[in-house]
């Protein structure tokens, strides 16, 4: 018997380091771990003339607000989650061994705890039982596994052992050529360790994945030792996803005028400038925070912005603000206090702009050679532990707002791994009495000019 080919479409969300999937048989489709802005999936369904039969979640997500509930309600699809989680809405609970039928497709449920207690993976099969892939969520990633400390710190050890056995089960029960389709692992902090590659199979992972190459206790010890800080907004994602996210709203509030922007900044509200980091350095509103709208924007705004606090966005254009709005709803920042866009001189309303210089590691080396210079390292502890600029002060970017008074007055050169976090730090420190200099450069360049010191203990 001939079966229709099964297609797997990947929907990337690079700002979160995650993937969603739409799999179909030419007529019927299933969505896996959809993001909040479901229009990307509904557009794909319409373009291909597909009927969505199921929306399946591998787990209750801790790094983004799911679009699964709204997508299921909008399309009439069955909403599927693992049994065991306390959820405030109707859904179809599944347990290990269940099989979902969707057109010519079958999704076989495997309980793969570790990333969460009730985490499941879905084995994609055709009607004859032939295996075409496995959707592994936060379990088996490319060269890594999902982190195990997001549910409860007290459960981390037990979940790490469970993660080991879950990955081993996948490798034992599935053919070596089974394509692996993880949700996390493309920059997401849900990955316990860095991942590698953008495609893989079960067989390939047997040679590189720590859960498949290390003994159990070594794997557990290594994973737990490597768990570092993760974005503060994660604490809100699980509760939102359990209670049921509201319908997504991508509308833009009315623009505010320069006087209102000044009032909000003076009142201590967050006014975030989305422009390129060098454009911000060249001229910006005093008291605003520079967060370039790029791949890292969502992670660091979600990490640094106090949850629920007023937020106003400044952009070069209405389109730039709209893109930021789309990014923000993915982590539940549904309400903007206002927006402003256009030439920064106009938004300043005739008031003088602030600015600071931009340099690189070669410039920093020259400045250090000329005399004493205050240097701030805005990287995480794990990055600091591999080496740092000698004599630099270390305050990770997510701690800077509370520890800014530790930074001496006057000139301070600020670096990170790429320039992005350093640019945020420079904008936070750009206040009267301080003169930041942004080191807009990759950390690898530090070694080229002799600024990469020996390995330092974390926190120094």
VMD Tcl script that draws the C-alpha trace (Angstrom):
set ca {
  {0.00 0.00 0.00}
  {1.25 3.48 -0.86}
  {1.06 6.17 1.82}
  {1.15 9.94 1.19}
  {4.45 11.63 1.99}
  {4.64 13.34 5.37}
  {6.07 16.87 5.50}
  {7.55 18.63 8.52}
  {7.69 22.43 8.32}
  {9.94 24.22 10.82}
  {8.76 27.56 12.22}
  {11.76 29.30 13.79}
  {11.52 31.77 16.65}
  {15.12 32.91 16.79}
  {14.55 35.49 19.52}
  {13.76 32.65 21.92}
  {15.99 29.98 20.42}
  {12.99 27.71 19.84}
  {11.21 25.89 17.04}
  {7.58 25.01 16.42}
  {6.52 22.47 13.81}
  {3.67 21.86 11.39}
  {3.54 18.30 10.08}
  {1.08 17.23 7.39}
  {0.12 14.47 4.98}
  {-1.05 16.82 2.23}
  {-4.55 17.20 3.67}
  {-4.41 17.04 7.47}
  {-1.93 18.81 9.73}
  {-0.71 18.74 13.33}
  {0.99 21.68 15.08}
  {3.68 20.97 17.67}
  {4.59 23.45 20.46}
  {3.22 26.58 18.75}
  {4.36 30.04 19.74}
  {1.96 32.79 20.85}
  {1.74 34.57 17.49}
  {-0.26 31.87 15.78}
  {-0.73 33.80 12.53}
  {2.50 32.29 11.22}
  {0.93 28.85 11.47}
  {-2.54 29.81 10.27}
  {-0.96 31.44 7.20}
  {0.94 28.22 6.47}
  {-2.22 26.16 6.87}
  {-4.08 28.46 4.47}
  {-1.25 28.50 1.92}
  {-1.14 24.69 1.83}
  {-4.91 24.16 2.06}
  {-4.58 22.05 5.21}
  {-7.03 21.15 7.97}
  {-5.51 21.27 11.45}
  {-6.67 18.25 13.44}
  {-4.45 18.47 16.55}
  {-2.30 20.92 18.44}
  {0.15 19.00 20.64}
  {2.43 20.24 23.40}
  {5.45 18.32 24.60}
  {5.24 20.06 27.98}
  {3.97 23.13 29.80}
  {6.54 25.67 28.63}
  {8.72 27.72 30.94}
  {10.34 30.02 28.37}
  {7.40 31.34 26.34}
  {3.64 31.77 26.34}
  {2.11 29.04 24.22}
  {-0.20 29.77 21.33}
  {-1.59 26.26 21.51}
  {-4.84 27.04 23.31}
  {-5.78 29.88 20.96}
  {-4.71 27.94 17.86}
  {-6.89 24.99 18.89}
  {-9.87 27.21 19.65}
  {-9.46 29.18 16.42}
  {-9.23 26.13 14.18}
  {-11.37 23.63 16.11}
  {-8.40 21.31 16.54}
  {-7.99 18.99 19.52}
  {-5.60 20.44 22.11}
  {-3.28 17.78 23.49}
  {-1.09 17.93 26.60}
  {0.39 15.34 28.91}
  {-1.80 14.10 31.73}
  {-0.76 15.14 35.21}
  {-0.41 18.92 34.93}
  {-3.02 21.04 36.71}
  {-4.53 23.04 33.84}
  {-7.44 25.48 33.97}
  {-8.92 24.70 30.53}
  {-10.30 21.80 28.55}
  {-7.75 19.68 26.73}
  {-7.11 16.10 25.64}
  {-4.70 14.50 28.16}
  {-2.33 11.79 26.93}
  {-0.16 9.24 28.68}
  {2.65 6.95 27.64}
  {1.59 4.60 24.86}
  {-1.35 6.62 23.59}
  {-1.62 7.04 19.82}
  {-3.18 10.05 18.09}
  {-4.49 9.57 14.56}
  {-4.49 12.53 12.17}
  {-5.24 11.67 8.55}
  {-2.48 9.35 7.36}
  {-0.32 10.23 10.36}
  {0.01 8.68 13.78}
  {1.64 10.32 16.80}
  {2.75 7.80 19.41}
  {3.21 9.27 22.89}
  {6.34 8.50 24.92}
  {6.63 9.79 28.49}
  {10.07 11.45 28.62}
  {10.34 13.24 31.98}
  {13.34 15.37 32.85}
  {12.79 18.86 31.51}
  {9.47 18.70 33.38}
  {7.79 15.89 35.31}
  {5.09 15.21 32.71}
  {7.09 15.91 29.56}
  {6.22 13.73 26.55}
  {7.70 13.15 23.10}
  {5.68 12.32 19.99}
  {6.89 9.69 17.54}
  {5.66 10.51 14.02}
  {4.57 7.40 12.14}
  {2.69 6.66 8.96}
  {-0.41 4.48 8.91}
  {1.72 1.34 8.55}
  {3.81 2.19 11.62}
  {6.85 3.43 9.74}
  {8.76 5.97 11.84}
  {9.38 9.37 10.23}
  {10.67 11.41 13.18}
  {10.28 12.26 16.84}
  {9.30 15.60 18.40}
  {11.38 15.77 21.56}
  {10.53 19.19 23.03}
  {13.04 19.81 25.84}
  {14.30 16.23 26.17}
  {16.72 15.07 23.45}
  {18.32 18.15 21.86}
  {21.12 18.42 19.33}
  {24.23 17.54 21.32}
  {22.58 18.35 24.64}
  {19.46 17.92 26.75}
  {16.96 20.32 28.30}
  {17.72 21.89 31.66}
  {16.17 20.26 34.68}
  {15.98 23.08 37.23}
  {12.98 25.07 35.96}
  {10.22 23.21 37.81}
  {11.56 23.32 41.38}
  {15.19 23.38 42.59}
  {14.33 20.56 44.99}
  {13.44 18.36 42.01}
  {16.54 19.06 39.93}
  {18.52 15.96 40.89}
  {15.61 13.57 40.35}
  {14.65 15.22 37.07}
  {18.23 15.06 35.82}
  {18.32 11.31 36.43}
  {14.94 11.05 34.69}
  {16.26 13.07 31.73}
  {19.12 10.61 31.32}
  {16.77 7.64 31.18}
  {14.32 9.43 28.87}
  {17.00 10.10 26.28}
  {18.29 6.55 26.60}
  {14.78 5.25 26.05}
  {14.40 7.28 22.85}
  {17.71 5.90 21.55}
  {16.77 2.33 22.46}
  {13.26 2.31 21.02}
  {13.63 4.33 17.81}
  {15.49 3.48 14.58}
  {18.89 5.13 14.24}
  {17.76 7.10 11.18}
  {14.82 8.70 13.04}
  {14.91 12.47 12.53}
  {14.96 14.41 15.81}
  {12.83 17.56 16.05}
  {13.46 19.38 19.35}
  {11.66 22.54 20.43}
  {14.57 23.99 22.41}
  {18.27 24.17 21.72}
  {18.79 26.95 19.19}
  {19.94 29.55 21.70}
  {17.24 28.93 24.30}
  {18.21 29.04 27.96}
  {16.04 25.91 28.29}
  {19.03 23.95 27.02}
  {21.21 22.67 29.86}
  {24.38 23.10 27.79}
  {25.15 24.57 24.36}
  {23.74 22.65 21.42}
  {25.29 22.04 18.02}
  {23.81 21.78 14.55}
  {20.33 22.38 13.16}
  {19.40 18.81 12.16}
  {20.17 15.36 13.50}
  {19.02 11.79 13.95}
  {18.80 9.44 16.89}
  {21.81 7.52 15.60}
  {23.93 10.63 15.22}
  {23.10 11.67 18.77}
  {24.41 8.38 20.12}
  {27.92 9.62 19.31}
  {27.69 13.18 20.66}
  {24.91 13.56 23.20}
  {26.12 13.52 26.83}
  {23.10 11.49 27.94}
  {24.17 8.79 25.47}
  {27.96 8.98 25.87}
  {28.40 9.40 29.64}
  {27.52 7.12 32.50}
  {24.49 8.20 34.51}
  {26.16 9.84 37.50}
  {28.76 11.65 35.39}
  {25.96 12.99 33.20}
  {23.96 14.13 36.23}
  {26.93 15.77 37.92}
  {28.05 17.49 34.71}
  {24.60 18.83 33.85}
  {23.87 20.16 37.33}
  {27.32 21.75 37.63}
  {26.73 23.59 34.37}
  {23.33 25.06 35.22}
  {23.66 28.84 35.35}
  {21.33 31.80 35.55}
  {18.28 31.93 33.32}
  {15.95 34.82 32.41}
  {13.81 36.13 35.25}
  {10.64 36.12 33.15}
  {10.71 32.31 33.08}
  {9.09 32.34 36.52}
  {5.87 33.69 34.97}
  {5.59 31.45 31.91}
  {4.49 28.22 33.57}
  {1.67 29.86 35.56}
  {0.42 31.71 32.45}
  {0.42 28.52 30.40}
  {-1.38 26.58 33.13}
  {-4.10 29.19 33.60}
  {-4.64 29.63 29.85}
  {-3.20 32.54 27.84}
  {-5.65 35.06 26.46}
  {-6.00 35.74 22.72}
  {-2.97 37.41 21.20}
  {-3.16 41.15 20.48}
  {-0.59 42.61 18.10}
  {-2.13 46.09 17.91}
  {0.08 49.12 18.56}
  {-0.92 51.84 21.07}
  {-1.11 55.46 20.00}
  {2.22 57.30 19.80}
  {3.21 59.56 22.69}
  {4.78 62.99 22.25}
  {8.26 64.13 23.39}
  {6.95 65.79 26.54}
  {5.24 62.57 27.61}
  {8.40 60.58 26.91}
  {10.35 62.92 29.20}
  {7.70 62.63 31.89}
  {7.82 58.84 31.83}
  {11.61 58.74 31.98}
  {11.64 61.26 34.82}
  {9.10 59.11 36.65}
  {11.40 56.10 36.49}
  {9.45 54.21 33.83}
  {11.15 51.98 31.30}
  {11.50 53.70 27.94}
  {13.34 51.27 25.64}
  {15.07 52.41 22.45}
  {15.03 49.67 19.79}
  {17.54 51.24 17.41}
  {20.94 49.82 16.51}
  {23.38 49.96 19.44}
  {25.77 52.30 17.65}
  {22.92 54.62 16.65}
  {21.83 54.71 20.29}
  {25.38 55.49 21.41}
  {25.56 58.37 18.92}
  {22.44 60.06 20.30}
  {19.58 59.07 22.60}
  {17.09 60.41 25.08}
  {18.64 60.86 28.51}
  {17.45 58.10 30.83}
  {16.24 55.73 28.10}
  {17.53 52.15 27.87}
  {19.09 50.92 24.65}
  {18.02 47.41 23.61}
  {18.69 46.84 19.95}
  {15.90 44.88 18.26}
  {17.92 41.86 17.22}
  {18.09 38.16 18.06}
  {18.94 38.84 21.73}
  {16.27 41.49 22.34}
  {13.52 39.32 23.76}
  {15.72 37.36 26.16}
  {17.28 40.42 27.74}
  {14.25 42.66 27.84}
  {12.33 39.82 29.48}
  {15.23 39.28 31.88}
  {15.75 42.91 32.91}
  {12.37 44.62 32.64}
  {10.39 44.29 35.90}
  {7.41 42.03 35.24}
  {4.22 44.06 34.76}
  {5.95 47.46 34.97}
  {5.01 50.17 32.42}
  {6.95 49.88 29.17}
  {7.26 52.39 26.34}
  {9.08 51.59 23.09}
  {11.03 53.97 20.85}
  {11.80 52.88 17.30}
  {13.01 54.16 13.97}
  {9.70 53.27 12.34}
  {6.23 51.92 13.03}
  {7.35 48.63 11.47}
  {10.23 48.28 13.94}
  {7.89 48.90 16.88}
  {5.39 46.38 15.48}
  {8.10 43.72 15.26}
  {9.08 44.37 18.88}
  {5.41 44.12 19.85}
  {5.23 40.70 18.18}
  {8.33 39.55 20.04}
  {7.03 40.73 23.40}
  {3.68 38.95 23.30}
  {5.63 35.70 22.99}
  {6.69 36.10 26.62}
  {3.42 37.56 27.89}
  {4.27 41.26 27.74}
  {0.83 42.04 26.38}
  {0.42 45.65 27.41}
  {2.53 48.54 26.16}
  {2.21 51.92 27.84}
  {2.95 53.64 24.56}
  {5.25 53.92 21.57}
  {7.14 56.59 19.69}
  {8.96 56.36 16.40}
  {10.80 58.52 13.93}
  {13.96 60.64 14.01}
  {15.47 60.72 17.47}
  {16.03 64.48 17.25}
  {12.30 64.96 16.79}
  {11.47 62.64 19.70}
  {13.82 64.69 21.90}
  {11.58 67.73 21.38}
  {14.49 70.15 21.14}
  {16.27 68.82 24.24}
  {19.94 67.82 23.93}
  {20.68 64.16 23.31}
  {23.16 62.12 25.32}
  {25.88 60.09 23.64}
  {28.96 58.01 24.41}
  {31.87 56.60 22.40}
  {32.06 53.15 20.78}
  {35.32 51.23 20.51}
  {36.65 47.67 20.32}
  {39.10 45.47 22.24}
  {42.04 47.01 20.40}
  {40.86 50.41 21.61}
  {40.49 49.07 25.13}
  {44.04 47.65 25.01}
  {45.35 51.06 23.98}
  {43.42 52.78 26.76}
  {44.77 50.33 29.36}
  {48.29 50.88 28.07}
  {47.90 54.66 28.42}
  {46.85 54.53 32.07}
  {44.43 53.13 34.66}
  {40.98 52.47 33.21}
  {37.83 51.11 34.85}
  {36.62 48.09 32.90}
  {33.27 46.34 33.42}
  {32.60 42.76 32.31}
  {28.82 42.25 31.77}
  {28.99 38.52 30.97}
  {27.61 35.61 32.97}
  {29.61 33.75 35.61}
  {30.23 30.76 33.34}
  {31.68 33.01 30.64}
  {33.83 34.89 33.16}
  {35.22 31.58 34.41}
  {36.90 30.95 31.03}
  {38.89 34.20 31.11}
  {38.49 37.95 31.40}
  {40.20 41.28 30.90}
  {42.71 41.54 33.78}
  {41.54 43.85 36.55}
  {38.01 44.15 35.22}
  {34.99 44.51 37.49}
  {32.47 41.71 36.97}
  {28.74 42.43 37.19}
  {26.54 40.23 34.97}
  {24.04 42.31 33.01}
  {21.04 40.83 34.82}
  {22.46 42.10 38.15}
  {23.62 45.52 37.02}
  {20.48 47.52 37.85}
  {20.80 46.50 41.51}
  {24.59 46.85 41.65}
  {25.20 49.96 39.56}
  {26.55 51.82 42.59}
  {29.54 49.42 42.57}
  {30.72 50.97 39.30}
  {33.06 53.90 39.97}
  {32.22 57.36 38.69}
  {33.93 58.65 35.56}
  {34.97 56.73 32.48}
  {34.13 53.02 32.34}
  {34.77 50.69 29.42}
  {32.15 47.94 29.12}
  {32.43 44.62 27.30}
  {30.60 41.30 26.98}
  {30.76 38.44 24.48}
  {29.50 40.29 21.42}
  {28.77 43.91 22.35}
  {25.01 43.41 22.80}
  {24.86 43.13 26.59}
  {27.60 45.71 26.93}
  {25.42 48.14 24.97}
  {22.53 47.60 27.41}
  {24.89 48.07 30.35}
  {26.28 51.27 28.82}
  {22.76 52.67 28.44}
  {21.93 51.82 32.06}
  {25.12 53.49 33.31}
  {24.86 56.53 31.03}
  {23.87 58.99 33.72}
  {25.46 62.21 35.00}
  {28.78 61.41 36.66}
  {29.59 58.42 34.49}
  {31.12 58.25 31.02}
  {30.59 54.79 29.47}
  {32.60 53.54 26.51}
  {30.97 50.65 24.64}
  {33.32 47.87 23.53}
  {31.32 46.69 20.52}
  {33.38 43.63 19.70}
  {33.43 39.83 19.94}
  {35.20 38.33 22.95}
  {37.49 36.36 20.62}
  {39.10 39.66 19.65}
  {40.32 40.16 23.22}
  {42.83 37.33 22.83}
  {44.14 38.83 19.59}
  {45.21 41.98 21.44}
  {46.40 40.18 24.58}
  {43.48 41.00 26.86}
  {42.23 37.46 27.53}
  {43.59 36.57 30.97}
  {43.99 33.12 32.45}
  {40.87 31.35 33.65}
  {39.29 33.09 36.64}
  {37.05 31.71 39.37}
  {33.40 32.52 38.68}
  {32.20 35.70 40.38}
  {35.58 37.48 40.38}
}
mol new
graphics top color blue
foreach p $ca { graphics top sphere $p radius 0.5 }
foreach p [lrange $ca 0 end-1] q [lrange $ca 1 end] { graphics top cylinder $p $q radius 0.2 }
display resetview
